[in-house]
Amino acid sequence: MTQDEQKQAVARAAIQYVVDEALAAGIEHIVFVTGRNKSAIEDYFDRAYELEDTLRMKGKSALLTELEADIRPPGSMSFVRQQAPQGLGHAVWCARDVIGDEPFAVMLPDMLMIDDRPCLKNLVDIHDRHGGNVVALQKCEPDEAHKFGKPTAAHCASTQGVIDAVEAGVDTIIHCVFLEPDGTPRFRSEVAFADALPFEDATFDLAVSSFVFQLVHRPRAFREARRVLRPGGRLSYVSWLEDERVFVPDRVFDDVLDDFGFDPPADEQRSGDLPSVERAAGELRHAGFGGVVARRGLVEHRFTADGYVAFLSEFDEETLFAELEPKVRRSLVARLTRDLGRLTPDEMTMRFPIVFATGRRTG
């Protein structure tokens, strides 16, 4: 096992605690979504006949009983491969044919929550009472926030009261239903393609998308958004504009990889980036939206050396770093941090153009 899965917590692998919590919450089938070089996870949950025979011969019956207790019945575990690190939502999508329409829980081994009553059991009980999606959150320090996923929600209101909205994220399409406070869930989420929404016609007043439409066929996605919006409903989205500039820390990272004998990461091919603000407005009008407004903007963020290394190792190039031997990883991180420390604050500032476009469904 690699990275978080192989970490030991009180002499047991972290992944074992995750499985134990799932079983305690009533989960009947465990689906592992893994990547390259993580076949050891599958071996970990298989029988170790040599070890079992050794324990029997030595009369270690207590240890043998403990070992056998962790072995799951045949067919109660499935393993799915995620061929590329495309985010947590994509990992869930990879298991779609195994899960089908059954309720499921997404669990990660990078944070263990130990209590007399397992966290997942609480979530399952809430789901049984109210339905919808339930998420467990934990507070973190603001300067640590870049290391974790952060929840967002579209809070929508009108003069008539609460309205429905669709929010499109990079990994998911979220069907947000803002309900009256009667104990029922305030939101429900569904994973789907942006150009094939699983919603009925004319059921929403607002559709919001953040950096999704450059990843899908925009004309189809716009037609789908228009279909699920009521007449007068608004679509608003933000997306990248085409740009040739190079972020200097990316070039430093490529140089360090080259010095260590590794090929640099393949260039991202975002063929769906918009060529201009005018093109963004024109596409919305062509899809049947009126009152279209499109504006140019700029995403600007200044990294520290440590922050950029964390961004690479824990998110953008997580798989690459996970495959490195610990000694090589430490040396590479030290060299990268040193070289990044020689850059000016301006060179450490990422600046990329974006477009914000909005329009209302006509007809």
N, C-alpha and C positions, 0 to 999 in steps of 0.2 A: 504494500500500500504506500501511497505517497501523500505528502503534505498533510492536510488536516486529518485524513482518514487514519493515518498510521500513528498519530500522536497518542501517547499512553496517558490514561487518566486512572490512577490507582490500579496500575498493573493490568489494565484492560485497554484495548484499542477503542478510540473514541467512537468509531462506527458501531461497535457493539452496544454502547449506551444508547445510540440512536435507535437501533433495532429493538432493544429492550423497551424503550419508551413507546415505540409504535405498537408493540405487542400488548403492553399494559393498557393502551388506549383502545384496544379492540381491533386494531388493523390485522387483517387476515393474510394479506399477500404483500410482500415487500418487493418493490421494483427499484433496482439500482441503475442510475444513469451514469455511466463512466466514460472516460476518455482513454487516450493512448497511455500505455504503461501502467494501467491500473487493474490489470488482470489479477493481481494479488488479492484484491477485495473478494473476488469470486472464490479463490482458493481458500481464503480465510474462513468462509462459511461452509466449506466442503468438509467431508470426513477426513481425519488424519489417522489412517489405519495403523501406520507404524508407531505413532505416539500412543494410540489406544492399546496396542499389543504390549508396548513397553510398560505402561502403567499397570496392566493386568498382571504381567510377569512379576512386577515388583510389589504387587499387593496394594497399590495406591488407589483403593476403591473410591475414596472421597473425591480425589482429583478426577478420576474417570467419570464419576457421576456428574460432577460439575461440568466437565467437558461435553458430555453427551447431552446435558440439559440445553446447551447453546445450539445444538444441531437442529435445524428446521426440517419438517417433513418434506419429502420429495414433492416438487411442484409448487412449493409455497414461496419461492423466490424467483425473480426474473432479472435478467441483466440486459440492458440496452446500451448501445454505444452512441455517444454524441461525437461525430467525426470532427467537429470544429468548435472552438470556444465562442459560441454566439449568444451567450447570456443564459440566465436561469429560465426565462420563459421558453427559449428554444429547447432547453433540456427537458422541460415538462412536455413540450410538444413532441419530442422524440419518443416519449412513452405513451402516446395517445392510443395506439392500437392495442396496447396491453391493458390500459386503464378503461378504455371505452367510456361509458356514461356513468360509471360508478363514482361516488364521492371519494376523494383522495386527499392525502396530506403531503406537503412538501417539507422535507426535513434535511438539514445540513449539519455536518459534523464539526463545524467551526465554533460553535457556542453550545456548551452543555448547561442545562438548567436543571439542577437537582432539587427535588422537593419530595415530601411524602406523597403528594398527589402530582403525578406527572403533568407538565404543561400541556402536552398534546391531549391528554384526557380532558382537561378543562375546555380546550378548543372544540373537541368532539361533542362534549355535552352542550356547549353553546350552539353548535351547528344543529344538533338534534332538536333543540328547542325552537330555533329561529330560522334555520336554513341559511342560504347565502354563503359567502366566503368569510372566514374568520382568520385574523392575522394576529400573531403574538409579536409585540414590539418591546424593545429594551432601550432605555435612555443611554446616550453616549455623550462625551464631551464634544463641544462644537469643533475643536481642532482635530478630532478623530473622525468626523462625519464623512470625510471623503473616502474612508475605508469601507463604508457600509452602504447598502441600499437604503433609500429613504422613501417613505410612503408619500404619495400625493393624492389629492382628491379634487374633483371639480365641484365647487360649491356654487349651485345655480339657483337663482331666484327671479321672480317676475312679479308684476303688480297683481297677478292672479294667484300668487302663492308659489308653491314648489313646482319645479318643472323637471323633466327628464333630460338626461344628457348622455352622450357617448364621449368617452375620453380615449384616444388612441395613444398608447405608449409604444416604446420600441419593441417590447416583448408581447404586449397583450392589447386587446381591445376591451375596455371596461364599460359595462352597462351600468351606469350609475342611477339608482332610483332613490331620491332623497325623500324619506318617509316622515310622517308625523311621529312625534316621540311617544310610541305606545309599546315599546319594548321589542319591536321587530328590528331587523338589521336595516341600517341606513343605506347600505350599498350592496350591490351584487356584481360580481365580475364574471366574465366569460372570455375564454381565450379563442381567438378567431383570426382569420386573415382580414386585413383592412379592405381588401377588394372583394370580400365575400362575407358580409356581416350577417349573423344569424338572428336578425331582428325583423319584425313585421314592418310593412310600409307605414310611413307617416306616424311614427310613435315617439319621436324626439323633437325637442325644441332647439337643441344645441349639440354640435359635434366639435370636439377639440382634439387636435393632433400635434404631437411634439416629435419632430424628426422621424416620421414614419413614411411619409409619402415619397421620399427618394428611394425607399427600399421596395416599393411595390409598383405595379402598373398604375400610374396616377389617373388616367382617364377612367379606368374601371373603379378605382377607389373613390373618385369624386362622384361617379354615378351612384355608387352604393350609399355614400353619405347623403346624397340628395334624396335617394329613395326612402331612407329611414327618417328623414326630417319631415316635419309638418310644413305646409306652406308658410313662408315667412321665417322658418327656422334657420339658424345661422351655422355656417361652417367656418371655423377659424383654425389656422394651422401655422406652424413655423417649420422651415426647412433650410438646408444648406444651400448656398449659392456656389457656383463653380469658382474656384480660386487656385492660383498657381503658387502661392507663397508656401514657404517651407518653415516649419517650426524648428528652431535651432536645436532644442534638446532632442528631438527625434533624430536629427543628423548625428548628434553626439552618441546616442544610443546605438545607431547603426555602426559607427566607427568602433565603439567598444566591442560590440559583437564580432566585428571583423578581426580585431586584434586577438580575441579569444578563440578564433577559428570557427565561428558560427556564421551561418548565412543570416543576413538581416531579414526581418519580417517582410512578407510580400506587401507591396503597396496596396492600400485600400482602393478598390475600384467602386466608387460610388457614382455609377453612370446615371443615377437618377437625380443628381444635384441639378438645380435649376440654373440656366444660363443667365437669367436676368429677372428683375422685378416685373418687367412688362410681360414676360412669358408666364409668370405666376398668375398675374391678373387675367391674362387671356385664356389660360386653361380653365380657370374657374368660370368665366363667362361662357366658354364653349360647353361646359358641363351643365349649364342651366342655372347659374347663380347670378343674381342681380345685386346692385349696390356694392360692387366689388371694390375693395381698397387693398393695395399692396404697398408695403414699405420695406426699405432696406434697413438692416441693423448689423450689429457686430457683437459676436461672442468674444469676450475678453476675460482672461483669467491668468493671474500671475502665480506660477508655481514656485515653491522652494525646491531645493535639490532633493531633500528627503521626501517631500510631497510627490514629486514627479516619479521618484523611484517606487514609492508605494503605489502610485497610479499604475505603473507598468507591471509590477510584480504581483499585485493583488487584483488587477482588473484587466487592463488592456492586453497584456502579454502573460497572463497568469499561467497558461499551459506551458509556455516556453520556460518560465522560471521553475515550474513544478518538476520539469524533467531534468533539471541540472543537479549534479551531485552537490551535496551540502557545501563542501569545500570550494568548489567552482562557483557556486552561487554567491558565497560570502565574498570571494575575491572579485567577482564581477560587480556586485553591488558596491563594494568599496571603491573600485576604480570608477564606476559610473558616477557615484556621489562626488568623488574628487573632481572629475572633469566638469560636471554640472556646476560645481562651486566656483569655477573659473568664469562662468558666464555672467553677463551684466543682468540687472533686473529687467531691462527691456528685452533682452534675448530670452529670458525665462517667461515672458508674457506671451500667451497664446492669443492670437487674434484671427478669427475667421468670420467671413460675412454670412449673414443669414437673411431670409426674407420672411416677413409676417404677412399673411394674406387672409382676408375674410370676405364673406359674401352671404347673401340670404337666398334661400330657395324661392324661386319664382314659380307661379302656376299652381 
